[in-house]
Amino acid sequence: MKKFQKKLRNIINGFPKNLYWMILLLAISFTACKKEIPSSKTGEGALADNPSAAKSVLPKTTVLAGSSIQAAVDAATGPTIIEIEPGIYKEAILVNKPGIQLIGLKGVNNSVVIDNPGSEDNGITVRDGDGFVLKNVTVQNFKENGVFMIRSDDFILERVITNNNGEYGLYPIRCNNGIIKFCSATGHTDTGIYVGQSTNISVEFCVAFGNVAGYEIENCSNIIVSHNEAYDNAAGMLVFLLPGLRVKTSSDILVAHNKIHDNNHVNFAPPGGGFEVYIPSGSGILLVGADKTTIEYNQIVRNNFVGVATVSTLVLGALAGIPPGGFADIEPNPDGSKIVHNIVTDNGSAPPPGLPLPAADLLWDGSGVNNCWDKNKFSTSYPTGLPVCN
């Protein structure tokens, strides 16, 4: 830097004096003009001059330990960030307005716990709550669901832990454009992390264990399920098309880079429930009826019944004792499925008794069209010659 300054002085000293003063006057004029140009602002002044920036800054409030989260939600008059101090909150929460963000703060114990105060069905219920965000929170011991969401688009569920909440841990239904990431679920009699009748949802970097089903994608389209782990469930992952729902199709599902292992837990769904009662223990991934599903680059090992099964919804109906007429509102066969580049080994060692399907690493019941398998590492398949992808 000093050499540069010395060189600059020599250049200036070599200028004619008139030229020197002209440069000096121009520099002073430029500096004066520059002072009149507003620089980038921060704080309230910047928001006043930039309406779009004002829209991006939300009001914020803090729920103190021992206070009520619900009271903060009720007090919000528009989109609001509600920060929650670490502690145990014995309450159920209803969010029925858009733009609410519930953010758990990280304290010494790094935990905001929402616990059932008695006999509440849902821990957090979100209805028509577009833009809902939930982060850094544990929801536990509710009778039906940990987090139940309906008709709530553009949501984020991040680092949410759900424990022992009846049927479902995370349960968004009829929602669009959402992200579920770094979440966990255990102890649910249906599914730990479920997405139903929704579009454009990603589920990533989550873990599900000790549930009847770890993950379920049901009657959905444009879903990505990647970099997750499922273990010690009765079934690791379900991609289903079921009858009797508002949405009659399921397609364009990507299941990639997941670890689905050791899903041999007894199916503990209570008798008299839905299809979950008939999910065979020992299942890695069950692709049932959905179209255009790609299952790739997954590690699927040590599931006692099957690694990946691709079957018609009618097969599940047969297990449940439902005649084919009960599926008249859907096209039940899986079409356009691709099962490629997976490690599918050490599955099929001990199938559930009485199941009318063989045990194998890769299983197909022959239904549907344009289904193919390629570049998988496996030992057993049914049938032995699976269609190869073009």
N, C-alpha and C positions, 0 to 999 in steps of 0.2 A: 504493500500500500504506500509506503514512504517513497519508493522509487517512482511510482505513478504520479504522486503529488509534485515531486521535483521536476519530472518531465513536463507536467502541465504548466508549471511556473515558467519554465524555459520557453515553452511555446508562446505563452502570453507575453512574456518580455520581448519576444521577437516581433510581435504585432506592431504596426504603426499605432501611434497614440489615438488617432481618431477612430480607427477600427476597434481598438480596445474599449473606448467609451461607448461606441455603438453596441457592442456585445453586452456591456454592463447594463445599459438601459433596457435592452431586450430582455435580459434575465430578470431585471426588477419588474418589468411589465408582466412577464409570464407568471412570476410568483404572485403578483397582485391578482391576476386573473384566476389563478389556481385557488386562491383563498375564497373566491366567490363560488367555486364549484363544490357542492355538498359532498363530503366524503362519506364512506359507508358508516352508518349509524348503528348504535345499539341502544336498547332501552326504549322508553315510551315514545321519544321523539321519532325514532325510526318507524315504529308501528303507526304513528299518526301519518307519516308521509307515504307509507306503503301498506295500503289496505290488505293486500294479499298476505303480507307478513303477519298482520294482526290476526288474520283468520287461523294461522298456524299455531298461535300461542294460546293454550287453553288455561282457564283458571284452575287453580290447584288448592286442594285442602288436605288436611292430615287427620286421620282417625287415631286418637291416642289409645294406648292400651287400656282396656276396661270400658271404652266407649262403644258406640254402635256404628257398624258399617252401614246398616240399613238407613240410619238417620242421615248419614252423609249422602247416600244415594238419593233419598227423598228431597234433600235440600238443594240438590243440583238443579239449576234452572236451564241448563244447556250442557253441551259436551264439557266434561270435567275430568281432571285427573284427581283421583282419590288415593292418596298414599296411606298405607296402613302400617302402624308401628307393630313390631313383633309382639306376639301374645296369643292367647287362646280366646276366641270369640264364639260364645255360645249363642248362635243365632242362625236362622236361615235368611237368605237375601234374595230379594226380587228386584230385577232391573227391567223396567218396561219403558225405557226412553233411550234415544240414540246417543252415542258418543261418550259413554261412561267407561272410564279406565280405572280398574282396581289394581293397584300396584303394591305388593308387599315390600316393605322396607327390610333391609338386612341388618339385624342387630347381632348381639352376642350369640344368641341361639339360632340366628338365621332362619327364623320360622314365624310365619303368620298362619295360624291354624284356625279353620272354621269348623267347629264341632257341633254335632246335633244337640240342641238344647233339650230334646225330649223325644218326640215322635214325628219329626218333620220328614216329609218325603224327599225333598230336594235340598241340597246344600245351597247352590246358586241357581236360580231360574232366570233366564234371559228371554224375554218375549219382545219381538219387534225392536231389538236393540242393535241397530246397525252401528258398526264401528266399535263394538265392545272389545275391551282388552282386559285380560286377566293374567297377572304375572306374579310369580314368587309366592304362591299360596298353597297350603294343604287343606283339602276338604275331606272330611272323614265321618263315618258312622251314620250316614243318612239312610233312610229306609229304601229309597228307590234309586236315586241318581246323585252323583257328586255335583256335576255341572250339567244342567239341562238347558239347551238353547233351541229356539225355534224361530224361524223367519228373521234371522239376525245375520246380515251380510257383512263382509269386510271385517271379520273378527280375527283376533290373535289370542291363542291360549299358549302361554310360554312358562315353562318351569312350574307347572301345576301338578301337585301330587294328589292322587285320589286313593283313599284306603277304605275298603269295607263299606261301600255305599250301595248296598242292595244289589240291583241289577247292573247298573252301568256306572263307570267312573266319569268319563267325558262323553257327552251325548248330544252333539249338534245334529239337528234334523231340519230339512228344508232351508238350509243356509247356503250361501254362495260366496265364493272368494274369501277363503279363510286359511289360517295357518295354525297348525298344532305342532309345537316343537319343544323338545327337551322336557316332555311330560312323562309321568309314570302312573301306573294303575295296578292295583292288586286287590284281590278279595271280592270279586264281583261275580254274581251268579249268572250273568249273561256275558257282557263284554266289557273289557277294561277301557279301550278307546274305540269308539264307534262313530261312524259318519253315515247318515242315512238320508236318501232322497235329496242329495245336494250336488253342487257342481263346483269345479275349480277350487278344490281343497287340497292342501299338502299336509302330510303327516310325516314328520322327520325327526330323527334323533331322539325317539321316545323308547321307553321300556315298559313291557306289560308282562306280569307274571302272577301266577296263582289265581287266575280267572278261569271261567269256563272257556271263553275265547279271548285271546289277547287283543286282537284287532278285528274289526268288521267294517267292510265297505259294502253297503246295502242299497241297491237301486240308485246308484250314483253314476255320474259321468265326469270325465276329465279330472281324475284324482291321481295324485302322486303319493306313494307310500315308500319312503326311502330311508336307509340308514337307521332302521329301528332294530330293536331286539325283542324277541318273544321266547319265553321259556317257562316251564312248569305250569302251563295252562293245559286244559284238555285239548284245545286246538290253538295253534299259534296265530293263524290269520285266515279270515274268511272273506271271500269276494263273492257276494251273493246277488242273485236276482230272485226276489220272492213275490208271490201273488198277493192280491188284496190290498195294495198300497196305491197312493195317488200317482206316483211315478211308476210307469210300466216298463221301463227299459234301464239297462245298465251297460255302459261301454266306455272305452278309452281309459282304462285303468292301467297305471304303471306301478309295478311292485319290484323294486330294485335295491340291491346292496343292503339287504336286511339279513340279520342272523336269527334263524328260526330253529331252535334246538330244544330237545328234551321236553317236548310238550306231551307229557304222559300222565298228567294229573287226572284223577277221577272226575267225571262230569258230575258236578254237585248242583246243577240246576234243579230247583224244586219241581216235583211232579205237577203236571197240569199247566205248565207254562207253554211257551211257543216252540219254535223250531230248535231253540238252543238245547232243549231237553234231549234231542236226537243227534247232537253233534258227537261223532265217535271220538273217544279218547285216543290219544296217540297220533293226532293229525298235525302235520306241518302247515301246509297251505291248502285250503279247499276252495277251488274255483268252481262255483255252482251257478250255471246258467248265464253268467255275464258275458258280454261280447267284447271283442277287440281288447283283450287283456294281455299285457306283456309282463311276463315274470322273468327277470333276468338278473344275473350277477348276484344271486342270493346264496347264502350258505344254509342248507336245510338238512340237518343231521339228527340222528338218534330219536326220531319220532316213531313210536312202536307200530303204528298202523300204516302211515303213508307219508312220503315226503311232499309231493305235489299231486293232488287229485283234480282232474278236469272232468266234470260230470254234469248231466242235466239236472235241473231243479226237480224233475220227476223222481230222481233217485232219493233225494231228501224227503220228498213227499211219500215215497214208498216206505221209508223208515218210520215216518210219522203216521202211517196208515191213512193217508189222504189219497183218494182216487184221482186219476188224471183230470177229471172234470173240474177239480178244484184249482187248476192252473190255467183255465181257459183265457184269463185276462192278460197273460204274458206269453211270449215265445220262449220256452224254457231251456232251449239248447244253447250251449256256449259256441259261438262262432268267432273265427278270426283270432284265436288265442295263439300266443307265441311263448313257449317255455324254452329259453335259450341261455347258455353260458352260466348255468347254475351248478353248484356243488351239491349233489343230492345223494348222500351216502348213509349207510347204517340205519336206514329206515325199514319198517315192515317186519320187525323181528317178532312181534307179539300182537296180532290184530285182536280187536275186541271180539269176544265170542258171539256167534250168531249173526255176524255182519255178512250180508250177501255180496261182498266185494273182496277181491284178493288183496293181500298186503304187498306193497312194493315201494320202491323209491319214487317211481313215476307211474301214475295210474290214469287211464282214460276209459270211459265207458262206451266210446264209439259214437257218441252223439255230437251233433253240430257239424259245421263245414269249415274248411280252411283253418283248421287247428294244426299246429306243427311244433316239433321238438327238435332242437339242434344244439350241438356243442355243449351238452350237459355232461358232467361227470357223475355216473351212477352205476349201480350194479344190477338192479332188477327193475323190470318194467312190465306193465300189463296194458295192452298186448306186448309181446316181445318186440315186434316191429312197429314202432310209432312213426307216423308221417314226418318226413324231414322237411324243414323249411327250404324254400327255393332261394 
